[in-house]
Amino acid sequence: MLPDFRIRQRDYLLEIVRALTQELDLQKLLARILRISIEMLAGQAGLIALQREDKTWHVAAVHGIPAAFLHYLEPLLEEERVANLDVDELNYMLKQLTYTASLGLLNGVGIPLVAHEQVIGVIFIFRAYPDLFSANDKQLLQSFADQAAIAVYNAKLYTQVSREKQRLDAILDAAADGILILSPDHRIERCNLAFSRLYGLPAEEIEGQPHEAVIRWAKKPKGMTLSEAEAGGWPLNPQSTFYVEGDLLRPLPPNLPVGISYAPLMDDENGLLNIIVTVRDITHFRTADEIKNTFISIVSHELRTPVALIKGYVSTLRRDDAHWDRSIVEDSLAIIEEEADRLAQMIDDLLDASRLQAGGLTLNQADLSLPALAERLAERFRTQSQRHTIVVDFPADFPVVLGDEKRLGQVLSNLLSNAIKYSPEGEIRISGQVLPDQVVICVRDQGPGINLADLPHIFDRFYRAEQAIRKTKGAGLGLYLARAIVEAHGGRIWADPKTTEGARVCFSLPQQRMAQLPG
C-alpha cells in the first residue's frame, strides 16, 4: 500500500495533468493551480504573479488576499527595481511584506514557475506556520511546480494564438477588398465580410466551397485562371503572384467586374500552405474607362464638325479664282461665327467638367432676380427660332435669391437650348413657384418628352440618348453641368417622367439661401 504522502503526490499531480490537458483558458487555469497550491501547502491565501515580456511582474490570480494589501502590492511589482530581481529575491521581498503586513501572523512560501528553462512566474502562498519542508514535500512541490509551469506556458501560448487569430479576423473583416483563403486543393477556408457583400451570400455559405464553384466567369477573363496557372507550374516561389480580370458570375445578377490577385503562402520547404485571393470591385475603373472612351469618341466628333465647317468656308472664301457676292460672304461669315461660338461653348463646358473633377465650382453669389434673368434669356432665344413661343411665367411676389447669375444663367440657357432642339415647335414655358422652404423653376416644352429608359441617365457626364445623337449636336455635358451648378447652390434638379406632355425639367433652391425683398 502506498504511503500517504505518495498518494497525496499522485492525486495532486493527476489534478495538474488534467488541468494541463483539459484547460486552456489562462484565467481559469491560474485559479485552479492557485487553489491546488493553497490546499497542498495548507495555506490561508495566495497569489500568482506572471512576468511580462518587459520583465515586469503583474498579479494574474489571487485568493483570500485583503484588497488593501493587493492595491499596495500591484504597483510595487511593476517598479523597475522589482523587474530586475530574480525569483529568490522576489520571494524574499514578498515574505518580508507578508510578515510585516500581517504583524508577524503570516509567512510566505514562493514556488517559481519554470517552463523551457525560462522563469514565467511565481506562486506565493500565505500560511500561518514556518516554511519547513521535508524531502518528500520538496519533491512534491517541485513536480507540481514543473507541471503547473508547463500548463501556464501552454495556456499563455494558446491565448496568444487566439488573440492573433482575433486580430487577423478583424483585419480581414475590416479590409475593403474581398479576401479568400484557400487550402492547397482550392477549398475556401476563410471568406471575409467584403467578399461576402460583393458576392451576395453569407460567409458561412461560401466557406467550404471549392474555389471553382464560387469564382466563375461570365466570359473568358483577361489573364490566366488559377487552374491554368497551376498547369504551368505555379507557384515557383513565394513571390509568384498573378492577376486576372473579368466579370464575376454571382448568385443574383448583375455580373460584377472584378480584378483578382492570387498569392501563395509557402512553408520553409517551399510547400504550398494556402493561397491568398484578393478580389477587388473594378466597376469604378471600368466606368472611368468607358467615360474616357465616350469622351474621346464624342468630343473628337463634335470638335471635328465645327472645325471642318470653319476650315471649309474659310478655304472657299480665300479662293483666288472666285469673286463672291457680299451676301454670300456675309452668310459664310455668319456660319463661321456660329460654329466658332459652338466650339468655344464646348471648350468652356469641357473646362467646367474638368474643374468639377478637380474639386468643384467656385460661385460668385449675390442678390439675383430669377424672373428678370429668365426674361433676358428668353428674349435672346426668341431670335434663334421662329417656330417656338417662349413664355416667362413667374408670380409677382417671387423673391430675390442668393445665387451666381452667370452660373444660374448657364443652367437656364442649357434648359432652353434643349427645349428648342428637342421640340419641333410650340410653346416653351419658363415658370417659377414659391414653396415654404424653397423656390422651384421649371422649363417645359411641347416636344415628344424624355424616354423613360433615358430618364435616370440624362444628368450623367457625356450621356446622350440614341435619338439625340441622330438628330442633334452636343457632347452630353450640358445637363451634367446644370446639375453640378444647382447642387453647388444647395438645390436639386430633376426631370418630369410624364412623356406625353413634352419634357419638363425643374430645379430648386432652398429657402435658407434666399434673400427676401425689402418691405
C-alpha positions in Angstrom: 0.0 0.0 0.0 1.3 3.5 -0.9 2.3 5.9 1.9 0.0 8.8 2.5 2.4 11.4 1.0 2.8 9.3 -2.2 -1.0 9.1 -2.5 -1.2 12.9 -2.0 1.6 13.5 -4.5 -0.1 11.2 -7.1 -3.5 12.9 -6.6 -2.1 16.4 -6.9 0.0 15.5 -10.0 -3.0 13.9 -11.6 -5.0 17.0 -10.9 -2.5 19.3 -12.5 -2.1 16.9 -15.5 -5.8 17.1 -16.0 -5.6 20.9 -15.9 -2.8 20.7 -18.5 -4.8 18.6 -20.9 -8.3 20.0 -20.3 -8.0 23.7 -19.6 -6.5 26.2 -22.0 -8.3 29.3 -20.6 -5.4 31.1 -18.8 -7.5 32.7 -16.1 -9.4 29.5 -15.2 -6.1 27.5 -15.2 -4.4 30.0 -12.9 -7.3 30.0 -10.5 -7.2 26.2 -10.5 -3.4 26.0 -9.9 -3.7 28.5 -7.1 -6.5 26.6 -5.4 -4.4 23.4 -5.5 -1.3 25.1 -4.2 -3.1 26.6 -1.2 -4.7 23.3 -0.4 -1.4 21.4 -0.8 0.6 23.7 1.4 -2.2 24.2 4.0 -2.2 27.9 3.3 -4.8 30.6 4.0 -4.4 32.7 0.9 -2.2 33.1 -2.2 -1.4 34.8 -5.5 0.2 34.0 -8.8 2.4 36.7 -10.4 3.5 36.3 -14.0 6.4 38.0 -15.8 5.7 40.2 -18.8 7.9 40.4 -21.9 9.5 43.6 -20.4 10.4 41.6 -17.2 7.9 43.5 -15.0 5.6 41.4 -12.8 1.8 41.5 -12.5 -0.7 39.8 -10.3 -2.6 37.3 -12.5 -4.6 35.4 -9.9 -5.5 35.9 -6.2 -7.3 34.1 -3.4 -8.1 35.3 0.1 -5.9 38.4 -0.1 -7.2 41.7 1.5 -7.9 44.4 -1.1 -5.7 46.9 0.7 -2.7 44.7 0.6 -3.3 43.8 -3.1 -3.6 47.5 -4.0 -0.2 48.2 -2.4 1.4 45.1 -4.0 0.3 45.5 -7.6 2.1 48.9 -8.3 5.1 47.7 -6.4 5.5 44.6 -8.6 5.6 46.9 -11.7 8.5 49.0 -10.5 11.8 48.8 -12.4 13.9 47.7 -9.5 11.5 44.8 -8.8 11.7 43.7 -12.5 15.4 43.2 -12.1 15.0 40.8 -9.1 15.4 37.1 -9.6 12.8 34.7 -8.2 14.7 34.1 -4.9 14.9 37.9 -4.3 11.3 38.3 -5.2 10.3 35.6 -2.8 12.3 37.2 0.0 10.6 40.6 -0.7 7.2 39.0 -0.7 7.9 37.1 2.6 9.0 40.3 4.3 6.0 42.2 3.0 3.7 39.5 4.2 5.2 39.2 7.6 5.1 43.0 8.1 1.6 43.4 6.8 0.2 40.6 9.0 2.0 41.8 12.1 4.0 38.6 12.2 1.0 36.3 11.9 1.6 35.0 8.3 4.6 33.6 6.5 5.1 33.4 2.7 6.1 30.5 0.6 7.2 31.1 -3.0 7.2 28.4 -5.8 8.8 29.5 -9.1 7.2 28.5 -12.4 9.8 27.5 -14.9 9.0 26.3 -18.4 11.5 25.5 -21.1 14.3 26.8 -18.8 12.6 30.2 -18.6 11.0 31.7 -15.4 7.5 32.7 -16.3 6.0 33.4 -12.9 5.8 32.6 -9.2 3.2 31.1 -6.9 3.1 32.7 -3.5 1.2 31.1 -0.7 0.4 32.8 2.6 0.3 30.4 5.7 0.4 30.6 9.4 3.4 28.3 10.1 7.1 28.4 9.1 8.1 27.1 5.7 9.8 23.9 6.8 9.6 21.1 4.2 10.5 17.5 4.2 12.4 16.0 1.3 9.1 14.4 0.1 7.4 17.8 0.3 10.1 19.4 -1.7 9.9 16.6 -4.3 6.1 17.1 -4.5 6.4 20.9 -4.7 9.0 20.7 -7.5 6.9 18.2 -9.5 3.8 20.3 -9.0 5.6 23.5 -10.0 7.0 21.9 -13.1 3.7 20.6 -14.3 2.0 23.9 -13.4 4.6 25.9 -15.3 4.0 23.8 -18.4 0.3 24.2 -18.1 0.6 28.0 -17.7 3.1 28.3 -20.6 0.7 26.3 -22.9 -2.3 28.4 -21.8 -0.4 31.6 -22.4 0.6 30.3 -25.9 -2.9 29.4 -26.6 -4.2 32.8 -25.5 -1.6 34.5 -27.7 -2.6 32.4 -30.7 -6.3 33.1 -30.0 -5.5 36.9 -29.9 -3.5 36.7 -33.1 -6.5 34.9 -34.7 -8.9 37.6 -33.5 -6.5 40.3 -34.8 -6.3 38.5 -38.2 -10.1 38.1 -38.3 -10.5 41.8 -37.5 -8.0 42.8 -40.2 -9.7 40.6 -42.8 -13.2 41.8 -42.0 -12.0 45.5 -42.0 -10.4 45.1 -45.4 -12.3 46.9 -48.2 -11.4 44.3 -50.8 -12.8 40.8 -50.8 -10.4 38.2 -49.4 -10.5 34.4 -49.7 -8.0 32.0 -48.1 -7.8 28.7 -50.0 -6.3 25.3 -49.0 -3.9 23.7 -51.5 -6.7 21.8 -53.0 -8.6 25.0 -53.7 -11.2 24.6 -50.8 -12.3 28.0 -49.4 -11.2 28.0 -45.7 -11.9 31.7 -44.9 -14.1 34.4 -46.5 -14.1 38.0 -45.2 -17.1 40.3 -45.0 -16.2 42.3 -48.0 -16.2 39.3 -50.3 -19.5 38.2 -48.8 -21.0 41.5 -49.6 -19.5 41.6 -53.1 -20.7 38.0 -53.9 -24.1 38.3 -52.3 -24.0 35.3 -50.0 -23.3 34.9 -46.2 -19.7 33.8 -45.4 -20.8 30.5 -43.9 -22.4 29.5 -47.3 -19.2 30.4 -49.1 -16.6 28.8 -46.8 -16.1 25.1 -47.5 -17.0 25.5 -51.2 -14.4 24.7 -53.9 -12.8 27.9 -55.4 -14.1 26.9 -58.9 -17.7 26.8 -57.6 -17.5 30.4 -56.4 -15.1 32.2 -58.8 -16.9 31.7 -62.1 -16.6 34.0 -65.1 -19.3 35.3 -67.4 -16.8 35.1 -70.3 -13.1 34.4 -70.8 -11.2 36.7 -68.4 -8.1 38.7 -69.1 -5.2 36.8 -67.8 -4.7 33.2 -66.5 -7.2 31.5 -64.3 -5.9 29.7 -61.2 -6.2 26.2 -62.9 -4.3 27.5 -65.9 -1.5 29.0 -63.8 -1.1 25.8 -61.8 -0.9 23.8 -65.0 2.0 26.0 -66.0 3.9 25.2 -62.7 2.6 28.0 -60.4 3.8 28.8 -57.8 7.5 28.6 -58.3 8.4 30.7 -55.3 6.6 32.8 -52.5 6.6 35.9 -54.8 4.8 34.2 -57.6 1.6 36.3 -57.7 -0.6 36.7 -60.7 -3.7 38.8 -61.6 -6.8 38.1 -63.6 -9.6 40.4 -64.6 -13.2 39.8 -65.8 -16.9 39.7 -65.0 -17.7 37.5 -62.0 -20.9 35.5 -62.0 -22.9 35.9 -58.9 -26.0 34.1 -57.4 -28.1 37.1 -58.4 -27.4 39.4 -61.4 -25.8 41.6 -62.5 -22.3 40.2 -63.1 -19.6 42.1 -61.2 -16.4 43.4 -62.9 -13.5 42.3 -60.6 -9.7 42.1 -60.6 -8.4 39.1 -58.6 -4.9 38.6 -57.3 -3.5 35.2 -56.3 -0.6 34.9 -53.9 0.9 31.7 -52.4 1.7 31.1 -48.8 4.7 28.7 -48.6 6.3 26.8 -45.8 10.1 26.6 -45.1 10.4 23.7 -47.5 8.7 25.6 -50.3 5.5 23.6 -49.9 2.1 25.3 -50.6 0.2 26.0 -47.3 -2.5 28.4 -48.6 -3.5 30.6 -51.5 -4.5 34.1 -50.6 -7.1 35.5 -53.0 -7.8 39.3 -53.1 -10.9 40.3 -55.0 -11.4 44.0 -56.0 -14.5 45.6 -57.4 -13.3 47.4 -60.5 -16.7 48.8 -61.6 -15.4 52.3 -60.9 -12.3 51.8 -63.0 -14.3 50.3 -65.9 -16.8 53.1 -65.7 -13.9 55.6 -65.9 -12.5 53.8 -69.0 -16.0 53.8 -70.6 -16.3 57.6 -69.8 -12.9 58.2 -71.3 -13.7 56.3 -74.4 -17.1 58.0 -74.7 -15.4 61.4 -74.2 -12.8 60.7 -76.9 -15.5 59.5 -79.3 -18.0 62.3 -78.7 -15.6 65.1 -78.4 -13.5 64.1 -81.4 -16.7 64.0 -83.5 -18.2 67.2 -82.0 -15.0 69.2 -82.4 -14.2 67.9 -85.9 -17.6 69.1 -87.2 -17.3 72.9 -86.4 -13.6 72.8 -87.3 -14.3 71.2 -90.7 -17.1 73.7 -91.4 -14.9 76.7 -90.4 -12.0 75.4 -92.5 -14.3 74.7 -95.5 -15.9 78.2 -95.5 -12.5 79.9 -95.0 -10.9 77.9 -97.8 -13.8 78.7 -100.1 -13.7 82.4 -99.3 -10.0 82.6 -99.9 -10.0 81.1 -103.4 -8.2 83.3 -105.8 -10.3 82.2 -108.8 -13.6 83.3 -107.4 -15.3 86.6 -106.6 -18.1 86.3 -104.0 -21.2 88.5 -103.6 -21.4 90.4 -100.4 -24.5 88.4 -99.3 -22.6 85.1 -99.8 -19.6 86.4 -97.8 -22.0 87.6 -95.0 -23.8 84.2 -94.8 -20.4 82.4 -94.8 -19.0 84.6 -92.0 -22.2 84.1 -90.0 -21.8 80.3 -90.2 -18.2 80.6 -89.3 -19.1 82.8 -86.3 -21.8 80.4 -85.2 -19.5 77.4 -85.5 -16.8 79.2 -83.6 -19.2 80.1 -80.8 -20.3 76.4 -80.6 -16.7 75.4 -80.5 -16.0 77.9 -77.7 -19.0 76.8 -75.8 -17.9 73.2 -76.0 -14.4 74.1 -74.8 -15.9 76.0 -71.9 -18.1 73.0 -71.0 -15.1 70.7 -71.0 -13.1 73.1 -68.8 -16.1 73.3 -66.4 -16.3 69.5 -66.3 -12.5 69.3 -65.6 -12.9 71.9 -62.7 -15.7 69.7 -61.3 -13.4 66.7 -61.3 -10.7 68.8 -59.7 -12.8 69.9 -56.7 -16.0 71.7 -57.7 -17.2 75.0 -59.0 -16.5 78.4 -57.5 -19.6 80.6 -57.1 -19.8 84.4 -57.0 -23.1 84.8 -55.2 -25.2 88.0 -54.9 -28.9 89.0 -54.8 -30.5 87.8 -58.0 -33.9 88.3 -59.6 -34.6 85.0 -61.4 -37.7 86.4 -63.3 -35.5 89.2 -64.8 -32.8 86.7 -65.7 -35.3 84.3 -67.3 -36.8 87.2 -69.4 -33.4 88.3 -70.7 -32.5 84.8 -71.7 -36.0 84.3 -73.3 -35.5 87.4 -75.4 -32.2 86.2 -76.6 -33.5 82.7 -77.5 -36.6 84.1 -79.3 -34.3 85.4 -82.0 -33.0 81.9 -82.6 -36.3 80.2 -83.5 -39.4 81.4 -85.3 -41.2 78.1 -84.6 -41.3 78.4 -80.8 -43.1 80.8 -78.5 -41.1 81.3 -75.3 -43.2 82.4 -72.3 -41.9 83.6 -68.9 -44.4 82.9 -66.1 -43.3 84.0 -62.5 -45.6 85.1 -59.7 -45.4 88.8 -58.8 -44.2 88.1 -55.3 -41.3 85.8 -56.4 -38.4 86.6 -54.1 -34.9 87.7 -54.8 -32.5 84.8 -54.4 -28.8 84.5 -53.4 -27.0 83.0 -56.4 -24.4 83.2 -59.1 -26.0 85.0 -62.0 -23.6 83.6 -64.6 -23.9 80.0 -63.4 -27.7 80.0 -63.0 -28.0 81.7 -66.4 -25.9 78.8 -67.7 -28.5 76.4 -66.3 -31.5 78.2 -67.8 -29.7 78.6 -71.1 -29.0 74.9 -71.3 -32.6 74.0 -70.5 -33.9 76.5 -73.1 -31.5 75.3 -75.7 -32.5 71.6 -75.1 -36.2 72.6 -75.3 -35.7 74.3 -78.7 -33.5 71.4 -80.0 -35.8 68.5 -79.0 -39.3 70.1 -79.6 -40.1 70.7 -83.3 -42.3 73.7 -82.5 -44.8 75.0 -79.9 -44.7 76.8 -76.6 -41.7 76.8 -74.3 -42.6 78.0 -70.8 -40.2 79.1 -68.0 -42.2 79.1 -64.8 -41.4 79.8 -61.1 -43.1 78.7 -57.9 -42.6 79.7 -54.3 -42.9 77.0 -51.7 -42.5 77.3 -47.9 -38.8 76.2 -47.9 -37.7 76.6 -51.5 -38.3 78.1 -54.9 -38.8 76.0 -58.0 -38.0 77.0 -61.6 -39.2 74.8 -64.5 -38.7 74.8 -68.3 -41.4 72.9 -70.2 -41.7 72.2 -74.0 -44.3 70.6 -76.2 -42.0 68.0 -77.8 -42.0 64.2 -77.5 -40.7 64.2 -74.0 -37.9 62.2 -72.4 -37.8 58.4 -72.9 -38.3 56.6 -69.6 -35.2 54.5 -70.3 -33.0 57.6 -70.6 -34.5 59.4 -67.6 -32.1 58.0 -64.9 -29.0 58.9 -67.0 -29.7 62.4 -68.6 -27.7 64.2 -65.9 -24.7 61.8 -66.3 -21.5 63.1 -67.9 -21.2 62.6 -71.7 -24.6 60.8 -71.7 -26.7 61.3 -74.9 -29.8 59.4 -75.8 -29.7 57.4 -79.0 -32.4 59.6 -80.6 -30.5 62.8 -79.6 -27.3 61.5 -81.2 -29.0 61.0 -84.5 -30.9 64.4 -84.5 -28.8 67.0 -82.6 -25.2 68.1 -81.9 -23.6 68.1 -78.4 -21.2 66.4 -76.1 -23.6 65.4 -73.3 -22.2 67.9 -70.8 -25.0 70.5 -70.5 -27.3 68.7 -68.0 -24.3 67.3 -66.1 -23.0 70.9 -65.6 -26.5 72.1 -64.8 -26.9 69.6 -62.0 -23.4 70.5 -60.6 -24.3 74.2 -60.6 -27.7 73.7 -58.9 -26.2 71.4 -56.3 -23.5 73.9 -55.6 -26.2 76.3 -54.7 -27.7 73.8 -52.3 -30.6 72.8 -54.6 -31.5 69.9 -56.8 -32.6 69.3 -60.4 -34.9 66.7 -61.9 -36.9 65.8 -65.0 -40.6 65.1 -65.1 -41.3 61.5 -66.2 -44.5 62.4 -68.0 -43.6 61.8 -71.6 -47.0 62.5 -73.2 -46.9 66.2 -72.3 -43.5 67.2 -73.5 -40.4 67.4 -71.4 -40.3 69.4 -68.2 -37.0 69.9 -66.3 -37.1 71.7 -62.9 -34.6 72.8 -60.3 -35.0 74.2 -56.8 -33.1 76.5 -54.5 -33.5 76.1 -50.7 -35.3 78.8 -48.7 -32.4 79.5 -46.4 -30.2 80.7 -49.3 -32.8 83.3 -50.3 -32.6 87.0 -49.6 -36.2 88.4 -49.2 -37.2 91.6 -50.9 -37.2 94.7 -48.7 -40.6 95.5 -47.3 
